[in-house]
Amino acid sequence: MIDQATHPCVDFYHHVCDKWTMRYNVDTIGISKRNAFKTVTNALLLTSAKSTVTLPRSFREFYTACYSFLESKPRSSLSALLQPLRGHADILSMGNFSLFLEHAIFLSLEWGIDVVFTLGLVGSMDSTHLRISPARNLLGKLDPNGDSPNLMDQLRPLLDFALAGTTLTTSAATILELDKALKHDAADEPAAFSPVTILNRLENFLHITRWLRCINSLLPTEAHVNAQSMLVTDYFNAIERGIATIYSASSDGLVYAFLQVLAELARFNYHRSVHSDDAPSASACFFAGAEVFGHSWARMFIELTSSGSSCKRTETIFRQLVTLTTSSRAFAWTDETSRNRYRILLSGVRLYLYGDTDAAGSDATWGPSFVRWEAFPEDFLLAKREAQKRSLRNPRPLLTNVKDSLLYSGRVSYSGSLRAVVVPPISSSWPFCTSEEVPVEFDLGMLGVLMATEMSRAAFAHFRSGARLLENRSELGGFSDCIRPIAQAVLGAPLGELSGRVTTEAFLWVRGVRLAQQLLSEALSKAATVDAQGWRNAHATFFMRFCRLTCGTRTEPGGLSAEARCLLPLANIPEFPIAFQCPVPSRMTHKSCEVL
């Protein structure tokens, strides 16, 4: 929560909490869920104290500030309590452990699965993840008649994570933890936890039957794929051939989700194969391709659907990848001849994806990591990062019209022809967007995804000047002169001479929230049923999410504080006090610093 002593709307805390509860007062918290909330809260605070990785401040402040408020009310809404946490999930960057925390809390409070996971953070040099393990005793204490958590309860967040477009950042330790759970449960209840049973349950969630039907339509009868073979991976090469044209079944984004889940299953099988002699090695083809190319791996099948020859080219590339991957029991990159063939193939694929004319046949392009093949998959991760850096310096046009945008349902893309960040008309609550895929001028920590989430409320949004670089120093200078007295009035303390870095940061925050708020207002103006209260509710939700965003964003040395990141943009927007029906403080200026 924002410190009410420094906030321009002094009554912000109580005003927001009261409105919050009234607006979402739709259910009752039972004793078991109340206890679950205590358990999760204590676990979060305890984990934060012991871990070397500090939880986002907004998470801690949210629980600290609203815990007693919740306990004192006999009727409060779980949806309301989870809303800010869901907002954080929308804006947290790829691979952040907080996504796992959100899933655990959501499952616990909303679905009554209390608590499927132990909230133990495990940190290493380059990753942090939540150690997943069953918490069978907790559910029994809260609900003696409740069912014990099963394997699907553990797999579901992992698959949700896959659908979020963040599949391939799951740590190997987490995968192996699931593997242990699978073997343990399978020994106790073999019928309930067989691979076929698991996939049958997934069919209701992912519509796998639909995709199997599409794949099988491309294959002879004797080669048809069934649910069991998807985990056994005997027909992974058949699945590869089918994926090249599976886009024809739909353009609503499920293709991408399906690819992500298949990749996660393949990664799971790959890590099992490291510790098992009988696991098929063919599953590594999905894992290798996705680790190298990230989102481009899936985009390769979706972006090029307008041309039949492009589809054939894609199919040929991946067939070669499958052939090379499965040609040797010990993997194709363990001998020099296969390694050279594989390097040439990957260079060709990268040339095809990124237009890198220096890639084909060049050993130096991939760097020294390609000498250390025993370090797989670190080599592929490094190559992926290098490719992402190149795409940042020279973003490729991804979208050209509204029709194309439908293929990217739920993700944000940069359009070179429009010179804009384009948001598709349909957006899921988990944007398929990473900071690496957003141009430099929009790689603002988490602000870019905040903008994307809010802009998705409009039917289709792109803005004229949104993609330009901050090259106009006179514009920044004028903004600095304008924002300084506002900062002093709102924060109650002078900022002194604003450095170029602080000015640019403030400029970006103000511009981002202004664009998002304008698009939100535009969307509301087009809605026929939005009354004055609905207008205030929509803006209040937006402003609350924005302030929580600024609290959760890391403060760089010498940069703006969290309070300044929240207050300066909102003090610049007259709709802010109106949304909360607050009197406008005398120190709040109405002058707007132009940033567009």
N, C-alpha and C positions, 0 to 999 in steps of 0.2 A: 504494500500500500504506500501511497505517497504521504510524506510527512505533512500532516494537516497544518502545521505551523508555518510552512513555507508555501503552501498552495494558494493560488489566487482565489479559489473558492474555499473559504475557511471551513464551511460545513460539508466539504466534499465527502469525507469518510462516512459520516452517519447518513448523509443524504443518499449516497450510492448504495450503502448496505440496505437501507430501508426500501428504496425503490427496487433494488435487486430482489429482496425477499417477496415483496408484494407482486412483482411481475411474474415470478416463477413459482408462486406458492401453489403447487399442484400435487404434492405428495407428502407423505409423513415418514419421518425417519424412525424406523423400529429400533428396538434396543440392540439387536444384533448389528445393524448397520451403524448405529451410533458407536458401539464398541469397536467396530471395524475401522471407523474413522479415527478413533483414538489410537488404535494399533498402527495404522498407516502414518498418522501424524508423528507418533513417537519414533517409528522406524525411520522416517525421513530426517527428523532432527538428530537422532542417534547416528544415523549413517553420515550425516553432514559433519558431525563433530569428529568422527573417527577417520573419515576418508581424507586422503590427500587432495582429492578433487572436491572443491566446494560446490555445493548445490547452488543453483541460481538464487540470488538474493530474493527475487520476487516469490519463489516457492516458499522460502522460509518465512518471509513477511506475511504471505497470504495465510499460512496456517497459524502463525502467531497472532495476527490481528483478528482473524475471524473465528478462531476456535471457540473462544468463550462466547462469542456472539451466537454461534450455532447451538452450543449447549444450552443457552438460556431460552431458546425458542422451541416450544413443543412442535411447531409446524414450520419446517423450512424445506427448501427444495434442494435435492441432490443435484438436479440439473443446474441450478444457480451456482452451487458451490463448485461444480466441475467446469463451469463455463470459462472462467479465466484460465484454468489449467488447459482446457482445450485450445484456448487462444494461443497459449504458449506452444502447444504442440504444432499449431499451424505455422509458427514462425521460427521454431528451433531449427538449427542447421542440420544438415545431413550427418547421421552417425552420432548425434548427441545422445548421451545416456538418458537424458530427461524424457525422451520419447518412451523408453521402457518404463520409466517411473509413471508416466501418464497412463500407459496401458495398465499397469498394475493397479493404480488407484481407480481407474475407470471400471475395471473388472470387479474390483472389490466393492465399490460403492453403488455402481449402477446395476450390475448383474448379480450381486450377492455372492460372488466367488471370493471369499475372504480368507486369506490373501493367497493367491496362487503362487506367488513368488516370495522368497526372502529378499529383502531389499539390501543386498550386500554389493557395494560397488567394488569392482576389481580394476585397478589401474595398471598401466604399463607405459612403456616409453611413447607409444604412438596410439593407444586406444584406451577407452574406458567403457566398460559394459556392466550390465547388471547380471550378477550370477543368478541363474534360474534354477530353482529347486522347489519341489512341492512343499506346501505348508499344511499338511493333512491335519495336524492337531488343532490349528487355528479354527478351521471351519467347524470341527466337532465341538469346540467350546462355544462358538457363537450360535450354532444351530445343531442341536443333537440329532435332528432328523434329516439333516442335509446330506447330500451325496459328497463323497470324497472327490477332490479334484482329479481329473483324469488326464491322459496324455494330450487330448485335444485342447484342454484348457492351457496347457503349456505351449502347444504349437500355435494356437490362434494368434497371440501377440506377434510371434515371429512372422506369420503369414500376413498379418496386418502391416507389419513393418515392411514386408515385401511389396504390398500394394501401395505403400507410401513412396515407392521409388527409391527406397534406401536399403534394398535387399542386401547388397554385397558389402556392407560395412559390418555385418554381424561377425563377432570374433569367433575364431576357431574354438576357443574354450567354451563358448556358449553352445556352439553346435555339438561339441562332444558331451556337454552336460545333458543336452537333449537326447543324445545317443544313449547315454547311460540310463536315462529315464525310460527310453523306449525298450531297452533290453530288460530292465527291471520289471516294468509293467507287463511286458510280453510274457515273461516267465510266470507271473502271477495270473494273468488273464489273457491267454493267447488269442482267444476268439475276439475279445473286445478291442484288442490293440494291434491287430494284424495290419500290414500296410494296406490291404484292400479295404478293410473297415475304415481306416483313416481317410483314404481317398474317397470312399463313399460319402463320408461326412462332409468332406470338402466340396463335393459336387453341389450341395445346397448353397454353399458360400461362394463358390467361384464359377458355377455353371460349367464345370469341366466336361459334362456330357456333351454340351453344345460344341465345345472345341474339339473333343474327340471325334464327333460326327464330321466336323469340317476336315480334320486331318485324314480320317478314314476315307473320305470321298476322293482323296487324291491317291490312294494306295490300292493295290490289288487286294482281294479278299484275304488271301493267306498272310498278308503283312499288316492287317488291321491292328491298331493299337487298342489295348484295353487298360483299365485302371491299374491292374497289377504290374503290367509291363512298364508303366511310367516310373515306378520305383525300382524295379529290377533293372531297368535301362537297357534291355536287350534291343529295343526298337528306338533308341534315341536318334539314330540316323534317319529313321523314318519320320520321326517328329520334326527333325530339322527340315526335311524336304517339305513337310506340310506347312510349317510356319511361314515359309516364303510367300505363300498365297493365302494364308489364313485371314489376312486383313479383309478379304471380300465378304466375310460373314458379318462384319459390323465395323463401324467407325466411331464408336462411342467411348473408346479408351480401354475397353476390357482386353483388347489385344495386348496392350502394354502390361496390364496387370497380370495377365496369364503368363506372359514371358517372364515376368519377375518371379512369379511363384515357381515356375519350372526351374529357373536359375537357382532359386534358394534350395529346392529339392536336390538339384544337381550338386550344389555346394555341400549340402548335408552328406550326400553319398560320397563325394570326393573325400571329405574328412574322415568318413568311416573307412574308406579304402586305405587310408594311411595306416590304419591299425587293424586291417583285415586283409587276408590273402584272397578271399573269395569275392570281394566286392568288384563289380565290373568297372573298368577304367574309362569306359566310354562317357560316363557322366561328366568327366573333366572338360569335355568340349564346351558345355554351357558355361562352366565356371571360368575357363580360360578366356573365352570370348568376352564375357561380361566384365571380367576384371580389367581387361585391356581397354575396352572401349566404353565402359560405363553405360550411360544412357544412349550413347550413339549406337551401341550394339542393338538395342531394341529399335531405335529410330531407323536403323538401316532397313528394317522390314516395313516400316510405316511411311517414312518420308518419300520413298521412291515408288509409290504405288501407281502413279499416273502413267508409267511406261512399262509395257510388258517386257521389253528387253532389259530394263533395270531390274525387274523381278527375277529374270533368268540369271542375270549377273549376280545378284545377291544369293540366289540359290546355289550357283556354282561356287562362289567363294566359301559359303558355309559347308558345302559338301566336301570341298577340299580340306577345310579345317577339321571336319569330322574324320575324314580319311586319315589325315596325318595324326590326329590325336589317338585314334584307335588302331593304328597300324602296328604298334608294338606294345607288348604287355607292360614294358617298363616305361611307357610314354615316349612320344616321338622326339622329345628334345634331349634325350640322354645320349645319343650318338651324334657325331659331327655331321654326317651326311644329312640326317633328318633335321638336325638343328639348323643347318643352312637352308634347307627347303622351307622350314617353318618360318625362319626369319624373312625370307623372300616373300612368302605368302602374307605374313603380317604387314610387311612394308607395303605390299600391293593393296591390302585392305585399308591401311591408313591413308595411302594415296587416294584411294577411292572415297574415303570418308571425309578427309580433311583437305584434299587438293594439295598435298605437300609434295611438290615435284622433287624435293631432295630425298624423299623417303625410299623410293624404289631402289633396291639393290645396295643400299648404303649401310654398311655395318656401323659406321660412326654415328648415324642418326639416332640409333637406339641407346647409345652410350655404353659405358663399361658394364652396366648391369647384365647385358646379354651374355657376358662371359661366364657369369655365375648361375648356370642353369639349375644347379642344385638348390638354389635359393627360391625356387618357385614357391609361392606366387609373388614374392616381393618384386621380382623383375617386372612382372606384368603391372603391378601397382605403380611402379615408378614410370613405366611407359605410359600408363593411363594419365598420371599427373602431368607428364610432359606434354601430352596431347591436349590436356585441358588448358595448360598455360598458353599454348599456341592459339587455341580457340578464343581465349580471352583477349589476346593481342589483336586478333583479326576475326571477329565474330562472323560466322557464316549466316547468310539469310536463311531462316528456317520457314517462315510463313510469308505468303504473298497475298492471300485473300481469306475471306471468312470461311470458305469451304475447306481450305487446307487446315484452318485452325481446329476444325472438328476432329481432326486426326490426333490432336494434342490435348484431348479433353483432360482438364485438371492440371495443366502445366503452363508455365510462363515461357515465352520464347521471344527472342530478339529478331525483328524483321529488318533486314538491310534495306529492302525496297521502301518500307514505310519509315525507316529510321525511328523505330519505336519498340518498346516492349509491349508485346501483344498478349492479352489474356483471352483464352477461349471462352465461349459463352457458357459452357458447363464446367464448373470447377468443383472437384471433390474437396473435402475438408483437409486432405493431405496433398498439397500441391506437388506435382512431379517436377520439382525444381531444385537445383542445387546452386550454391553460390558460384561454382565454377562455370555454370552455364549462363549466368547473367553477365552482361557486359560490365566493364570496369566501373563505369559511372553509376551502375546500379548495384554493385557489390558493396552494400552499405551495412555489413553485418547482417541484421535480420530485417532491416527496413524494406528491402526489395520484396520480400515475401509478404510482409504486412501489406504493402501496396497492392500486390497481386491478389491477396485474399479480399481486400476491400473492393478493388476494381472489378472483381468477378461478379459483384452484385449487379453491375450494368450488363446490358445485353452483349455488347462487344465494345471493348475500349482500347483505343490507342490515342496517344496525345502528340501534338505537333512537335513540341520542343523537348520531349522527354528524354531523347537519346543523345542529346548533344553533350559534348565534353565541356567541362568547366574551364574554358579557356579565356573567358571574358573577365579579366581581372578588374576592370573598372566596375563591372556589375557586382563583383564580390565586394569591392571597396564601398560601393553605395549601400549594399546590404549590411555591411559591418557598421557603417555610420548609423543606419536605421535601427539595427537590433540592439546596439549598446544601451541606449536609454531604456528600451523595453526590458532588457535584462536587469538593469539596475532597479527599475520600478517593481518588477515582478518578484525578483529574488531578494530584494531588500539589501543588496550589496553590489558594489561596482565590480565589473569584470576586468576593469583596466583596459589596457590596449589589447584587443583581441589579436591573437596570432593568426597567420594565414591558415594554419591547420584547424584552429577552433572555428574560425569564420566559415571555412569550407564545410566543416562538420555541421555547424548550425544551419548553414544554407541548405544542405542536403536533407536534414531532418525537417526543416520548415517546408521545403518544396515537396518532399514526400507526403507529409501529412496533408498539405494543401491539395495536392492532386487527388489523393485518395478521398478526402472529404468532398471535394467538388464532384467527383464521379459518384459518390454515394448520394449526394444531394440531387444530382441529375437523375439517378435511378429512381429515387423516391418521388421526384416530380412527375415521372412518367407512370407511376403506379396510381391506379384509379381509386384505391381503397385506403390510402394512407391519410389518417387524420392528424391533427396537431400532436396528440399524444404518441401516435405511432412514429411521427417524425422525431420527437424528442427521444423516444426509446431507442430508435436506430442510431441517432447521433451519440446518445449517452453510451451505448454499447461500444461504438467505435472509439470514443475518447477514452473509455476505461481500458480497452484493449491496447490503445496506443501508449498509455501511461505504464501499463504493466510491461509492455515491450521495452520501454526505455529503462525500466528498473532491471530487467533481465539482461540488458546489453552491457557488455564489459566496458568499463571506463578506462580509456587509455591514459597513460601519464601525460599530464598537460592538456588533456581533452576536456570536453564538457562533462559535467556531473550528470547523474541520472535525473536529478531534479531539473537541471537546466534543459536537458533533452526533452523532458515532458513539458515544462512550463513555457519555454520560449515559443514553440510552435502553437500551443493552445492559446497563449495570450494574444496571438496574432489572428485568432479566428473568433469572430463574435458569436458564432453558433455554440461555442463551448459553454458559457454561462446560461444561455437560453435552454440548452438541452437539460440542464439540471435545475432549471428554474431558480437559479441563484442570483442574488443581487450582484451587479457588476461592481467589484471593488474599485474604489477611487484610484488606486495605484495601477489599475489595469488600463492600458492604453487601447484606444480604438484604431490607432494608426496601423496600417498594414504594410509590412515590408515586402515589396514586390520581388518575387523570385522566379517568375515565369518569363 
